Amino acid sequence: MGELEERLVECARLAERRVNARLFGNRPPTREECGEEVEQDGCSKPITRAMQLGIQKHVLALQCAREVLEQLWPASFSIEQRYRFYQHAPFLETVSPEEEARLIAQGCTRELWRTLKPDLVLHVDHNLLKAVLTLDFKFPCPDSNEPRWTPYGENSAYAGKKQGDLYKEALGGEAMIISPRRGVTP
C-alpha cells in the first residue's frame, strides 16, 4: 500500500477514534447500540445509531482526506461529487452541488433517483467524468462487521447492483472501500 492509501486509512481510523471517544468513552459501540433507532428522517424512515455514527465519521474522514489529497494527489479529485448515470445509454453527467441542494430543498429528490455519490474520485487529468480510482469510506457498526458495498434495492434505478460495480461502470478505473479495521479493500 502506498503513502496515499495509508494516509486515507489513517483518516478513517482517526474519524472512528474521535467519534467513538466522544460518544462511547474510547470504546466501540455494541451491536445493540448500533441497531438503536435514534430518530426518523423526513419520510418517517428510522435512522439507526449506526447510520448516525456513519454520517459523523464521514464528515471527519472527508475533511482529513481533502488535506491528504491536496498534498499527495497531483491530478484533480472530487469529494462527494454527485453524478447522474443513465446505465443503459450509457451516459454520465455531473450534478452541481447547487442543483443537488435546490432539488433537496424543493423536495424533488425523485430527480436524484438515477444518481451516484461516491466519497472520493481521483480523476484522470481534469476530466470529472473519468476516474483512476473511486473510494468510499465505510464505518461498519459494530466494528466486527465487514465493510461492504451497499447493494441497491428493488426501488432503485440500479436494482440488483452494488455501489462499487456502478462506480466502475460509470467512471471507469477501480473502486475500493476504505475502512478503519480492514484498510483499503475491493
GUSE-736547 format. One line per 5 residues: number of its first residue (from 1); for each residue x, y, z of N, C-alpha, C, O, CB. Coordinates in nm, 3 decimals, always signed. Glycine has a CB too. Example, Ala and Ser with C-alpha at 12.3 -4.5 7.8 and 13.67 -1.06 7.14 Angstrom:
<recs>
1) +1.319:-0.569:+0.780:+1.230:-0.450:+0.780:+1.320:-0.330:+0.780:+1.424:-0.332:+0.846:+1.131:-0.447:+0.905 | +1.285:-0.225:+0.708:+1.367:-0.106:+0.714:+1.290:+0.003:+0.787:+1.341:+0.114:+0.804:+1.408:-0.060:+0.572
</recs>
This chain:
<recs>
1) +0.086:-0.117:+0.000:+0.000:+0.000:+0.000:+0.090:+0.124:+0.000:+0.188:+0.131:+0.074:-0.098:+0.000:+0.124 | +0.056:+0.220:-0.084:+0.135:+0.341:-0.094:+0.100:+0.443:+0.013:+0.008:+0.423:+0.092:+0.118:+0.401:-0.230 | +0.175:+0.553:+0.013:+0.155:+0.656:+0.114:+0.014:+0.715:+0.108:-0.047:+0.740:+0.212:+0.257:+0.768:+0.096 | -0.039:+0.737:-0.012:-0.173:+0.793:-0.026:-0.276:+0.705:+0.043:-0.356:+0.753:+0.123:-0.209:+0.810:-0.174 | -0.273:+0.575:+0.012:-0.369:+0.483:+0.072:-0.352:+0.476:+0.223:-0.450:+0.475:+0.298:-0.355:+0.344:+0.012
6) -0.227:+0.472:+0.270:-0.201:+0.465:+0.413:-0.258:+0.586:+0.486:-0.317:+0.574:+0.593:-0.051:+0.454:+0.439 | -0.239:+0.703:+0.427:-0.288:+0.826:+0.489:-0.441:+0.831:+0.489:-0.502:+0.878:+0.585:-0.232:+0.950:+0.417 | -0.504:+0.782:+0.382:-0.651:+0.781:+0.378:-0.707:+0.682:+0.479:-0.811:+0.708:+0.540:-0.701:+0.745:+0.237 | -0.641:+0.568:+0.497:-0.683:+0.473:+0.600:-0.669:+0.538:+0.738:-0.754:+0.519:+0.824:-0.599:+0.342:+0.592 | -0.563:+0.613:+0.758:-0.546:+0.683:+0.887:-0.658:+0.785:+0.907:-0.700:+0.807:+1.021:-0.408:+0.752:+0.893
11) -0.706:+0.847:+0.800:-0.821:+0.938:+0.811:-0.943:+0.862:+0.865:-1.015:+0.912:+0.952:-0.855:+1.002:+0.673 | -0.965:+0.741:+0.813:-1.078:+0.660:+0.859:-1.060:+0.622:+1.006:-1.155:+0.629:+1.085:-1.092:+0.532:+0.773 | -0.940:+0.583:+1.043:-0.914:+0.544:+1.182:-0.928:+0.663:+1.277:-0.982:+0.648:+1.387:-0.773:+0.483:+1.195 | -0.881:+0.778:+1.235:-0.892:+0.899:+1.315:-1.039:+0.935:+1.339:-1.079:+0.966:+1.451:-0.819:+1.016:+1.247 | -1.119:+0.930:+1.233:-1.263:+0.961:+1.244:-1.330:+0.862:+1.339:-1.410:+0.900:+1.424:-1.331:+0.957:+1.106
16) -1.297:+0.735:+1.323:-1.354:+0.630:+1.409:-1.319:+0.657:+1.556:-1.406:+0.653:+1.643:-1.302:+0.491:+1.367 | -1.192:+0.683:+1.583:-1.147:+0.706:+1.721:-1.213:+0.829:+1.782:-1.261:+0.825:+1.895:-0.994:+0.722:+1.726 | -1.216:+0.938:+1.706:-1.270:+1.064:+1.762:-1.418:+1.053:+1.795:-1.462:+1.095:+1.902:-1.248:+1.178:+1.664 | -1.495:+0.997:+1.704:-1.640:+0.986:+1.728:-1.666:+0.887:+1.842:-1.747:+0.915:+1.930:-1.715:+0.942:+1.599 | -1.599:+0.772:+1.839:-1.619:+0.674:+1.947:-1.575:+0.731:+2.082:-1.641:+0.705:+2.184:-1.542:+0.544:+1.917
21) -1.465:+0.806:+2.085:-1.418:+0.865:+2.212:-1.521:+0.962:+2.267:-1.549:+0.962:+2.387:-1.282:+0.936:+2.192 | -1.576:+1.044:+2.179:-1.672:+1.146:+2.223:-1.802:+1.083:+2.273:-1.860:+1.130:+2.371:-1.702:+1.243:+2.107 | -1.847:+0.977:+2.206:-1.979:+0.921:+2.238:-1.977:+0.797:+2.327:-2.075:+0.768:+2.396:-2.050:+0.889:+2.113 | -1.865:+0.723:+2.325:-1.863:+0.595:+2.397:-1.742:+0.579:+2.489:-1.716:+0.469:+2.537:-1.866:+0.481:+2.297 | -1.670:+0.687:+2.514:-1.556:+0.679:+2.605:-1.447:+0.587:+2.556:-1.399:+0.502:+2.631:-1.602:+0.633:+2.738
26) -1.406:+0.603:+2.432:-1.293:+0.528:+2.373:-1.321:+0.379:+2.351:-1.228:+0.299:+2.338:-1.172:+0.542:+2.460 | -1.446:+0.341:+2.348:-1.477:+0.201:+2.314:-1.569:+0.204:+2.192:-1.639:+0.302:+2.168:-1.545:+0.125:+2.436 | -1.569:+0.096:+2.115:-1.662:+0.092:+2.002:-1.804:+0.064:+2.051:-1.822:+0.003:+2.156:-1.618:-0.015:+1.900 | -1.905:+0.108:+1.975:-2.042:+0.078:+2.014:-2.071:-0.071:+2.001:-2.012:-0.141:+1.918:-2.141:+0.159:+1.928 | -2.163:-0.118:+2.083:-2.203:-0.259:+2.078:-2.302:-0.280:+1.962:-2.353:-0.184:+1.904:-2.267:-0.302:+2.214
31) -2.328:-0.404:+1.931:-2.426:-0.437:+1.827:-2.563:-0.378:+1.863:-2.633:-0.327:+1.776:-2.437:-0.592:+1.809 | -2.599:-0.386:+1.990:-2.728:-0.332:+2.034:-2.733:-0.180:+2.017:-2.832:-0.126:+1.969:-2.754:-0.370:+2.181 | -2.626:-0.114:+2.056:-2.620:+0.032:+2.040:-2.628:+0.072:+1.892:-2.696:+0.169:+1.858:-2.491:+0.088:+2.104 | -2.560:-0.002:+1.807:-2.562:+0.028:+1.663:-2.703:+0.018:+1.606:-2.741:+0.096:+1.519:-2.468:-0.066:+1.588 | -2.779:-0.078:+1.654:-2.912:-0.102:+1.600:-3.022:-0.013:+1.657:-3.134:-0.016:+1.607:-2.949:-0.243:+1.623
36) -2.992:+0.065:+1.760:-3.094:+0.150:+1.822:-3.145:+0.254:+1.723:-3.068:+0.317:+1.651:-3.038:+0.220:+1.946 | -3.277:+0.269:+1.720:-3.337:+0.376:+1.639:-3.326:+0.505:+1.719:-3.380:+0.515:+1.829:-3.487:+0.343:+1.602 | -3.257:+0.606:+1.662:-3.233:+0.729:+1.736:-3.321:+0.844:+1.690:-3.343:+0.940:+1.765:-3.089:+0.769:+1.724 | -3.373:+0.836:+1.567:-3.466:+0.937:+1.517:-3.528:+0.886:+1.388:-3.506:+0.771:+1.348:-3.394:+1.074:+1.493 | -3.607:+0.972:+1.322:-3.666:+0.939:+1.194:-3.634:+1.051:+1.096:-3.622:+1.168:+1.135:-3.821:+0.916:+1.206
41) -3.621:+1.013:+0.969:-3.597:+1.116:+0.869:-3.729:+1.183:+0.831:-3.833:+1.151:+0.888:-3.527:+1.057:+0.744 | -3.725:+1.275:+0.735:-3.843:+1.349:+0.693:-3.952:+1.264:+0.632:-4.066:+1.309:+0.619:-3.804:+1.454:+0.597 | -3.918:+1.141:+0.594:-4.017:+1.050:+0.535:-4.059:+0.943:+0.635:-4.115:+0.840:+0.597:-3.959:+0.983:+0.409 | -4.034:+0.967:+0.763:-4.068:+0.876:+0.873:-3.994:+0.743:+0.866:-4.042:+0.644:+0.923:-4.216:+0.851:+0.874 | -3.879:+0.739:+0.798:-3.797:+0.618:+0.798:-3.703:+0.625:+0.917:-3.649:+0.732:+0.947:-3.718:+0.602:+0.663
46) -3.682:+0.511:+0.984:-3.596:+0.513:+1.103:-3.450:+0.540:+1.068:-3.399:+0.496:+0.965:-3.607:+0.381:+1.177 | -3.384:+0.614:+1.155:-3.240:+0.637:+1.146:-3.180:+0.567:+1.267:-3.213:+0.598:+1.382:-3.203:+0.792:+1.143 | -3.091:+0.473:+1.240:-3.027:+0.399:+1.349:-2.902:+0.472:+1.395:-2.850:+0.561:+1.327:-2.992:+0.255:+1.304 | -2.855:+0.433:+1.512:-2.731:+0.490:+1.563:-2.617:+0.460:+1.466:-2.529:+0.545:+1.447:-2.699:+0.435:+1.705 | -2.616:+0.343:+1.405:-2.511:+0.309:+1.308:-2.510:+0.409:+1.193:-2.403:+0.453:+1.150:-2.532:+0.166:+1.253
51) -2.627:+0.446:+1.143:-2.636:+0.543:+1.034:-2.586:+0.680:+1.080:-2.511:+0.747:+1.010:-2.782:+0.554:+0.982 | -2.628:+0.719:+1.199:-2.590:+0.848:+1.254:-2.438:+0.855:+1.276:-2.374:+0.955:+1.244:-2.665:+0.874:+1.386 | -2.381:+0.748:+1.330:-2.236:+0.742:+1.352:-2.161:+0.747:+1.218:-2.059:+0.814:+1.207:-2.198:+0.615:+1.429 | -2.213:+0.677:+1.119:-2.150:+0.677:+0.987:-2.143:+0.817:+0.928:-2.042:+0.855:+0.870:-2.226:+0.585:+0.893 | -2.250:+0.892:+0.944:-2.254:+1.030:+0.893:-2.149:+1.115:+0.965:-2.074:+1.189:+0.901:-2.395:+1.093:+0.911
56) -2.144:+1.105:+1.097:-2.048:+1.184:+1.175:-1.904:+1.147:+1.139:-1.818:+1.235:+1.126:-2.072:+1.163:+1.325 | -1.878:+1.019:+1.124:-1.742:+0.973:+1.090:-1.704:+1.014:+0.948:-1.588:+1.048:+0.922:-1.732:+0.821:+1.105 | -1.801:+1.011:+0.857:-1.774:+1.055:+0.719:-1.729:+1.201:+0.716:-1.635:+1.235:+0.644:-1.899:+1.036:+0.632 | -1.795:+1.286:+0.791:-1.760:+1.428:+0.791:-1.612:+1.445:+0.827:-1.539:+1.516:+0.758:-1.849:+1.507:+0.891 | -1.569:+1.381:+0.934:-1.429:+1.392:+0.978:-1.334:+1.329:+0.878:-1.230:+1.386:+0.846:-1.412:+1.328:+1.116
61) -1.368:+1.210:+0.829:-1.280:+1.141:+0.734:-1.263:+1.220:+0.605:-1.153:+1.226:+0.550:-1.335:+1.001:+0.703 | -1.370:+1.281:+0.556:-1.362:+1.357:+0.432:-1.282:+1.486:+0.449:-1.212:+1.528:+0.357:-1.501:+1.390:+0.380 | -1.291:+1.550:+0.565:-1.207:+1.668:+0.593:-1.060:+1.629:+0.587:-0.978:+1.698:+0.526:-1.242:+1.730:+0.732 | -1.028:+1.521:+0.652:-0.890:+1.470:+0.654:-0.847:+1.430:+0.513:-0.735:+1.461:+0.472:-0.878:+1.349:+0.751 | -0.932:+1.362:+0.439:-0.900:+1.316:+0.304:-0.868:+1.433:+0.212:-0.777:+1.425:+0.130:-1.016:+1.234:+0.245
66) -0.942:+1.543:+0.225:-0.915:+1.662:+0.143:-0.770:+1.708:+0.165:-0.698:+1.737:+0.069:-1.015:+1.777:+0.178 | -0.728:+1.715:+0.290:-0.592:+1.759:+0.321:-0.489:+1.663:+0.261:-0.389:+1.706:+0.204:-0.572:+1.770:+0.473 | -0.514:+1.534:+0.273:-0.422:+1.432:+0.220:-0.413:+1.443:+0.067:-0.304:+1.444:+0.011:-0.468:+1.290:+0.262 | -0.528:+1.452:+0.001:-0.528:+1.457:-0.145:-0.464:+1.586:-0.197:-0.395:+1.584:-0.299:-0.671:+1.446:-0.197 | -0.486:+1.696:-0.129:-0.422:+1.821:-0.171:-0.270:+1.810:-0.164:-0.200:+1.874:-0.243:-0.470:+1.938:-0.083
71) -0.219:+1.731:-0.071:-0.074:+1.713:-0.057:-0.018:+1.608:-0.153:+0.091:+1.626:-0.207:-0.041:+1.673:+0.085 | -0.094:+1.499:-0.174:-0.035:+1.383:-0.239:-0.091:+1.346:-0.377:-0.030:+1.265:-0.447:-0.052:+1.267:-0.151 | -0.203:+1.403:-0.419:-0.261:+1.366:-0.547:-0.238:+1.480:-0.647:-0.298:+1.587:-0.631:-0.413:+1.332:-0.533 | -0.154:+1.459:-0.748:-0.118:+1.568:-0.839:-0.228:+1.608:-0.937:-0.230:+1.722:-0.985:+0.004:+1.530:-0.915 | -0.318:+1.519:-0.968:-0.427:+1.549:-1.061:-0.548:+1.599:-0.983:-0.540:+1.623:-0.863:-0.465:+1.422:-1.146
76) -0.660:+1.615:-1.051:-0.780:+1.664:-0.983:-0.849:+1.549:-0.909:-0.828:+1.432:-0.938:-0.877:+1.729:-1.085 | -0.931:+1.587:-0.813:-1.011:+1.491:-0.737:-1.142:+1.558:-0.701:-1.154:+1.680:-0.700:-0.935:+1.441:-0.609 | -1.241:+1.474:-0.670:-1.372:+1.523:-0.627:-1.406:+1.458:-0.493:-1.373:+1.343:-0.468:-1.482:+1.492:-0.733 | -1.473:+1.536:-0.410:-1.524:+1.484:-0.282:-1.675:+1.498:-0.285:-1.729:+1.608:-0.299:-1.461:+1.559:-0.159 | -1.743:+1.385:-0.271:-1.890:+1.378:-0.271:-1.951:+1.447:-0.393:-2.051:+1.519:-0.381:-1.945:+1.440:-0.143
81) -1.892:+1.426:-0.509:-1.949:+1.476:-0.633:-2.065:+1.384:-0.672:-2.049:+1.262:-0.677:-1.842:+1.483:-0.748 | -2.180:+1.442:-0.698:-2.295:+1.361:-0.741:-2.294:+1.353:-0.893:-2.268:+1.451:-0.963:-2.430:+1.422:-0.688 | -2.323:+1.232:-0.942:-2.330:+1.205:-1.085:-2.467:+1.150:-1.121:-2.523:+1.070:-1.046:-2.219:+1.107:-1.128 | -2.520:+1.192:-1.233:-2.640:+1.131:-1.289:-2.591:+1.030:-1.393:-2.521:+1.067:-1.487:-2.739:+1.238:-1.353 | -2.628:+0.904:-1.375:-2.579:+0.796:-1.460:-2.695:+0.720:-1.522:-2.774:+0.656:-1.452:-2.488:+0.700:-1.381
86) -2.704:+0.729:-1.653:-2.803:+0.652:-1.729:-2.730:+0.528:-1.779:-2.659:+0.532:-1.880:-2.865:+0.736:-1.849 | -2.749:+0.421:-1.709:-2.675:+0.298:-1.728:-2.694:+0.238:-1.867:-2.599:+0.184:-1.924:-2.715:+0.198:-1.624 | -2.813:+0.247:-1.922:-2.840:+0.180:-2.049:-2.805:+0.266:-2.170:-2.806:+0.215:-2.282:-2.986:+0.141:-2.056 | -2.773:+0.393:-2.150:-2.741:+0.481:-2.263:-2.602:+0.454:-2.321:-2.595:+0.453:-2.444:-2.750:+0.625:-2.219 | -2.493:+0.432:-2.255:-2.460:+0.482:-2.121:-2.423:+0.630:-2.129:-2.356:+0.675:-2.222:-2.344:+0.401:-2.059
91) -2.468:+0.705:-2.029:-2.444:+0.848:-2.026:-2.422:+0.890:-1.881:-2.494:+0.848:-1.791:-2.563:+0.927:-2.089 | -2.320:+0.974:-1.861:-2.285:+1.021:-1.727:-2.269:+1.172:-1.732:-2.208:+1.226:-1.824:-2.154:+0.953:-1.676 | -2.325:+1.240:-1.631:-2.306:+1.384:-1.619:-2.293:+1.420:-1.471:-2.341:+1.346:-1.384:-2.424:+1.462:-1.685 | -2.230:+1.532:-1.444:-2.219:+1.578:-1.306:-2.346:+1.652:-1.268:-2.413:+1.711:-1.353:-2.095:+1.668:-1.287 | -2.378:+1.648:-1.141:-2.487:+1.727:-1.083:-2.419:+1.826:-0.991:-2.349:+1.786:-0.898:-2.595:+1.637:-1.006
96) -2.439:+1.953:-1.015:-2.372:+2.054:-0.933:-2.424:+2.050:-0.789:-2.538:+2.010:-0.765:-2.393:+2.195:-0.994 | -2.341:+2.091:-0.694:-2.388:+2.098:-0.555:-2.509:+2.191:-0.541:-2.596:+2.166:-0.458:-2.275:+2.147:-0.464 | -2.512:+2.297:-0.622:-2.625:+2.390:-0.617:-2.754:+2.323:-0.664:-2.860:+2.339:-0.602:-2.596:+2.514:-0.703 | -2.745:+2.246:-0.774:-2.863:+2.176:-0.823:-2.909:+2.071:-0.723:-3.029:+2.057:-0.697:-2.834:+2.110:-0.960 | -2.815:+1.998:-0.666:-2.849:+1.897:-0.566:-2.920:+1.963:-0.448:-3.024:+1.914:-0.404:-2.722:+1.823:-0.518
101) -2.865:+2.072:-0.395:-2.925:+2.142:-0.281:-3.063:+2.196:-0.316:-3.155:+2.189:-0.235:-2.834:+2.257:-0.235 | -3.078:+2.249:-0.437:-3.207:+2.303:-0.481:-3.312:+2.192:-0.486:-3.424:+2.210:-0.438:-3.194:+2.372:-0.619 | -3.277:+2.078:-0.545:-3.372:+1.968:-0.556:-3.412:+1.914:-0.418:-3.529:+1.884:-0.394:-3.311:+1.855:-0.641 | -3.316:+1.904:-0.329:-3.346:+1.856:-0.194:-3.434:+1.956:-0.121:-3.531:+1.918:-0.055:-3.215:+1.831:-0.115 | -3.401:+2.085:-0.131:-3.480:+2.190:-0.065:-3.623:+2.194:-0.117:-3.716:+2.222:-0.041:-3.414:+2.326:-0.085
106) -3.641:+2.166:-0.246:-3.775:+2.167:-0.306:-3.849:+2.035:-0.283:-3.966:+2.021:-0.319:-3.766:+2.194:-0.456 | -3.780:+1.939:-0.222:-3.841:+1.808:-0.201:-3.847:+1.725:-0.327:-3.922:+1.628:-0.334:-3.980:+1.825:-0.146 | -3.770:+1.763:-0.428:-3.770:+1.693:-0.558:-3.661:+1.585:-0.561:-3.587:+1.575:-0.659:-3.749:+1.793:-0.674 | -3.652:+1.507:-0.457:-3.546:+1.407:-0.453:-3.565:+1.298:-0.558:-3.472:+1.223:-0.586:-3.539:+1.344:-0.315 | -3.683:+1.289:-0.616:-3.704:+1.195:-0.727:-3.609:+1.226:-0.842:-3.569:+1.136:-0.916:-3.851:+1.200:-0.776
111) -3.572:+1.354:-0.858:-3.477:+1.394:-0.962:-3.335:+1.342:-0.934:-3.250:+1.344:-1.022:-3.475:+1.547:-0.973 | -3.312:+1.296:-0.812:-3.181:+1.240:-0.777:-3.182:+1.088:-0.786:-3.085:+1.022:-0.746:-3.141:+1.284:-0.636 | -3.289:+1.032:-0.839:-3.309:+0.887:-0.841:-3.198:+0.815:-0.917:-3.151:+0.711:-0.870:-3.442:+0.854:-0.902 | -3.155:+0.864:-1.029:-3.052:+0.799:-1.110:-2.914:+0.857:-1.082:-2.836:+0.881:-1.174:-3.084:+0.813:-1.259 | -2.884:+0.880:-0.956:-2.756:+0.942:-0.926:-2.670:+0.855:-0.836:-2.718:+0.770:-0.762:-2.778:+1.077:-0.861
116) -2.541:+0.880:-0.846:-2.439:+0.816:-0.764:-2.362:+0.926:-0.692:-2.346:+1.036:-0.747:-2.343:+0.726:-0.850 | -2.315:+0.899:-0.571:-2.240:+1.000:-0.497:-2.126:+0.934:-0.420:-2.136:+0.913:-0.299:-2.333:+1.078:-0.401 | -2.018:+0.900:-0.491:-1.902:+0.841:-0.421:-1.835:+0.942:-0.330:-1.846:+1.063:-0.350:-1.800:+0.787:-0.523 | -1.767:+0.892:-0.228:-1.698:+0.980:-0.134:-1.581:+1.053:-0.202:-1.572:+1.175:-0.196:-1.647:+0.901:-0.014 | -1.493:+0.977:-0.266:-1.374:+1.033:-0.328:-1.356:+0.979:-0.469:-1.368:+0.859:-0.492:-1.249:+1.003:-0.244
121) -1.329:+1.068:-0.564:-1.297:+1.026:-0.700:-1.165:+1.091:-0.739:-1.154:+1.213:-0.741:-1.412:+1.064:-0.801 | -1.066:+1.008:-0.770:-0.938:+1.057:-0.818:-0.945:+1.050:-0.970:-0.958:+0.942:-1.027:-0.816:+0.973:-0.761 | -0.935:+1.165:-1.034:-0.965:+1.175:-1.177:-0.844:+1.154:-1.266:-0.729:+1.166:-1.225:-1.024:+1.309:-1.206 | -0.878:+1.120:-1.391:-0.780:+1.117:-1.499:-0.769:+1.262:-1.545:-0.867:+1.321:-1.590:-0.822:+1.018:-1.617 | -0.650:+1.319:-1.535:-0.629:+1.459:-1.571:-0.731:+1.547:-1.498:-0.743:+1.539:-1.376:-0.639:+1.480:-1.727
126) -0.806:+1.629:-1.572:-0.906:+1.716:-1.510:-1.046:+1.682:-1.559:-1.136:+1.765:-1.556:-0.875:+1.863:-1.540 | -1.063:+1.559:-1.603:-1.192:+1.514:-1.654:-1.275:+1.458:-1.539:-1.246:+1.349:-1.489:-1.174:+1.408:-1.767 | -1.379:+1.532:-1.497:-1.462:+1.489:-1.384:-1.544:+1.364:-1.414:-1.603:+1.305:-1.323:-1.555:+1.600:-1.345 | -1.548:+1.322:-1.541:-1.628:+1.206:-1.579:-1.545:+1.077:-1.591:-1.599:+0.973:-1.628:-1.698:+1.233:-1.710 | -1.417:+1.085:-1.559:-1.330:+0.967:-1.566:-1.250:+0.954:-1.437:-1.196:+1.053:-1.386:-1.234:+0.976:-1.689
131) -1.244:+0.832:-1.385:-1.172:+0.807:-1.260:-1.056:+0.713:-1.281:-1.062:+0.620:-1.362:-1.267:+0.750:-1.155 | -0.950:+0.737:-1.208:-0.843:+0.640:-1.192:-0.885:+0.546:-1.079:-0.868:+0.425:-1.086:-0.705:+0.709:-1.162 | -0.942:+0.608:-0.974:-0.980:+0.534:-0.855:-1.097:+0.605:-0.787:-1.097:+0.727:-0.771:-0.859:+0.520:-0.757 | -1.196:+0.527:-0.747:-1.310:+0.578:-0.671:-1.306:+0.510:-0.535:-1.291:+0.388:-0.526:-1.447:+0.551:-0.745 | -1.319:+0.589:-0.430:-1.306:+0.538:-0.293:-1.428:+0.577:-0.210:-1.479:+0.689:-0.220:-1.177:+0.592:-0.227
136) -1.475:+0.484:-0.128:-1.583:+0.512:-0.035:-1.537:+0.472:+0.105:-1.484:+0.362:+0.125:-1.714:+0.437:-0.075 | -1.559:+0.561:+0.201:-1.535:+0.526:+0.341:-1.652:+0.443:+0.391:-1.768:+0.475:+0.363:-1.516:+0.654:+0.428 | -1.622:+0.338:+0.463:-1.724:+0.255:+0.527:-1.687:+0.238:+0.674:-1.573:+0.206:+0.707:-1.737:+0.115:+0.455 | -1.785:+0.262:+0.760:-1.765:+0.252:+0.904:-1.863:+0.149:+0.959:-1.969:+0.186:+1.011:-1.784:+0.391:+0.974 | -1.830:+0.019:+0.949:-1.922:-0.084:+0.997:-1.955:-0.066:+1.144:-1.870:-0.028:+1.225:-1.863:-0.221:+0.973
141) -2.079:-0.096:+1.177:-2.125:-0.084:+1.316:-2.211:-0.205:+1.346:-2.317:-0.222:+1.287:-2.204:+0.050:+1.339 | -2.164:-0.291:+1.439:-2.043:-0.280:+1.518:-1.918:-0.301:+1.431:-1.928:-0.345:+1.316:-2.046:-0.380:+1.633 | -1.803:-0.270:+1.488:-1.680:-0.276:+1.409:-1.638:-0.418:+1.372:-1.545:-0.436:+1.294:-1.569:-0.210:+1.484 | -1.705:-0.518:+1.427:-1.677:-0.657:+1.389:-1.743:-0.693:+1.255:-1.707:-0.793:+1.194:-1.725:-0.754:+1.498 | -1.838:-0.612:+1.209:-1.899:-0.634:+1.077:-1.796:-0.604:+0.970:-1.707:-0.520:+0.988:-2.026:-0.545:+1.058
146) -1.807:-0.673:+0.858:-1.718:-0.648:+0.746:-1.766:-0.526:+0.668:-1.887:-0.509:+0.648:-1.710:-0.773:+0.655 | -1.674:-0.442:+0.622:-1.715:-0.332:+0.534:-1.760:-0.390:+0.400:-1.699:-0.484:+0.350:-1.598:-0.229:+0.515 | -1.866:-0.333:+0.343:-1.916:-0.388:+0.216:-1.980:-0.278:+0.134:-2.024:-0.175:+0.185:-2.017:-0.501:+0.241 | -1.985:-0.303:+0.005:-2.055:-0.212:-0.086:-2.204:-0.223:-0.063:-2.256:-0.333:-0.046:-2.020:-0.241:-0.234 | -2.272:-0.111:-0.062:-2.415:-0.110:-0.043:-2.484:-0.165:-0.168:-2.458:-0.118:-0.279:-2.465:+0.032:-0.011
151) -2.571:-0.264:-0.151:-2.649:-0.312:-0.266:-2.770:-0.221:-0.287:-2.833:-0.176:-0.191:-2.695:-0.459:-0.244 | -2.801:-0.193:-0.413:-2.918:-0.111:-0.444:-3.043:-0.198:-0.440:-3.044:-0.309:-0.494:-2.903:-0.042:-0.584 | -3.148:-0.146:-0.376:-3.272:-0.221:-0.358:-3.362:-0.219:-0.480:-3.331:-0.157:-0.582:-3.347:-0.166:-0.241 | -3.473:-0.288:-0.469:-3.568:-0.305:-0.579:-3.623:-0.172:-0.631:-3.654:-0.161:-0.750:-3.683:-0.392:-0.535 | -3.636:-0.073:-0.546:-3.693:+0.055:-0.588:-3.589:+0.151:-0.644:-3.620:+0.267:-0.671:-3.763:+0.120:-0.473
156) -3.467:+0.104:-0.662:-3.360:+0.188:-0.714:-3.352:+0.176:-0.866:-3.395:+0.076:-0.925:-3.225:+0.148:-0.651 | -3.297:+0.278:-0.929:-3.270:+0.273:-1.073:-3.164:+0.167:-1.102:-3.150:+0.122:-1.216:-3.223:+0.411:-1.126 | -3.090:+0.128:-1.000:-2.980:+0.033:-1.016:-3.006:-0.098:-0.940:-2.912:-0.160:-0.891:-2.850:+0.095:-0.969 | -3.131:-0.139:-0.932:-3.169:-0.259:-0.855:-3.080:-0.377:-0.891:-3.052:-0.404:-1.008:-3.316:-0.295:-0.881 | -3.035:-0.446:-0.786:-2.955:-0.566:-0.804:-2.806:-0.539:-0.820:-2.727:-0.634:-0.825:-3.004:-0.640:-0.922
161) -2.766:-0.415:-0.829:-2.624:-0.380:-0.844:-2.568:-0.336:-0.709:-2.643:-0.308:-0.616:-2.605:-0.267:-0.951 | -2.435:-0.330:-0.702:-2.368:-0.279:-0.582:-2.295:-0.151:-0.618:-2.255:-0.130:-0.732:-2.269:-0.385:-0.523 | -2.279:-0.065:-0.517:-2.214:+0.065:-0.537:-2.084:+0.054:-0.615:-2.068:+0.121:-0.718:-2.186:+0.129:-0.403 | -1.992:-0.027:-0.570:-1.860:-0.035:-0.631:-1.866:-0.072:-0.779:-1.792:-0.017:-0.860:-1.775:-0.136:-0.558 | -1.955:-0.166:-0.814:-1.969:-0.206:-0.953:-2.019:-0.090:-1.039:-1.973:-0.070:-1.151:-2.065:-0.325:-0.965
166) -2.113:-0.015:-0.985:-2.166:+0.100:-1.059:-2.062:+0.211:-1.073:-2.054:+0.276:-1.177:-2.290:+0.154:-0.990 | -1.984:+0.234:-0.968:-1.878:+0.334:-0.977:-1.782:+0.299:-1.091:-1.744:+0.386:-1.169:-1.802:+0.346:-0.844 | -1.743:+0.172:-1.100:-1.651:+0.129:-1.206:-1.716:+0.144:-1.343:-1.653:+0.190:-1.438:-1.608:-0.016:-1.184 | -1.842:+0.105:-1.353:-1.913:+0.114:-1.480:-1.929:+0.259:-1.525:-1.909:+0.291:-1.642:-2.050:+0.047:-1.468 | -1.965:+0.346:-1.433:-1.992:+0.485:-1.467:-1.865:+0.566:-1.492:-1.857:+0.642:-1.588:-2.072:+0.550:-1.358
171) -1.765:+0.550:-1.404:-1.647:+0.636:-1.406:-1.521:+0.570:-1.459:-1.422:+0.637:-1.486:-1.621:+0.685:-1.268 | -1.524:+0.437:-1.475:-1.403:+0.366:-1.513:-1.312:+0.353:-1.392:-1.350:+0.389:-1.281:-1.331:+0.438:-1.628 | -1.193:+0.303:-1.413:-1.098:+0.288:-1.303:-1.142:+0.184:-1.203:-1.237:+0.109:-1.226:-1.078:+0.420:-1.233 | -1.071:+0.179:-1.093:-1.101:+0.086:-0.985:-1.191:+0.153:-0.882:-1.200:+0.276:-0.875:-0.972:+0.036:-0.918 | -1.258:+0.071:-0.801:-1.340:+0.120:-0.690:-1.300:+0.040:-0.566:-1.298:-0.083:-0.568:-1.495:+0.106:-0.720
176) -1.268:+0.113:-0.459:-1.220:+0.050:-0.337:-1.291:+0.108:-0.215:-1.339:+0.222:-0.217:-1.067:+0.066:-0.324 | -1.296:+0.027:-0.110:-1.350:+0.068:+0.020:-1.234:+0.103:+0.111:-1.130:+0.036:+0.110:-1.440:-0.044:+0.084 | -1.252:+0.208:+0.191:-1.157:+0.242:+0.298:-1.232:+0.225:+0.430:-1.335:+0.288:+0.451:-1.099:+0.390:+0.282 | -1.178:+0.139:+0.518:-1.241:+0.121:+0.649:-1.133:+0.122:+0.757:-1.018:+0.090:+0.729:-1.324:-0.012:+0.654 | -1.171:+0.158:+0.879:-1.073:+0.168:+0.986:-1.002:+0.036:+1.018:-0.882:+0.035:+1.044:-1.140:+0.219:+1.110
181) -1.075:-0.073:+1.016:-1.019:-0.201:+1.058:-0.952:-0.276:+0.944:-0.848:-0.338:+0.963:-1.127:-0.287:+1.119 | -1.011:-0.271:+0.827:-0.961:-0.352:+0.714:-0.872:-0.273:+0.618:-0.808:-0.333:+0.532:-1.078:-0.410:+0.636 | -0.866:-0.141:+0.630:-0.784:-0.061:+0.539:-0.851:-0.044:+0.405:-0.971:-0.018:+0.397:-0.649:-0.125:+0.521 | -0.773:-0.059:+0.296:-0.826:-0.045:+0.160:-0.854:-0.184:+0.105:-0.766:-0.269:+0.099:-0.726:+0.033:+0.068 | -0.980:-0.205:+0.063:-1.021:-0.336:+0.010:-1.110:-0.315:-0.113:-1.173:-0.211:-0.128:-1.095:-0.420:+0.118
186) -1.115:-0.416:-0.201:-1.203:-0.404:-0.320:-1.349:-0.406:-0.283:-1.435:-0.397:-0.371:-1.175:-0.517:-0.418
</recs>
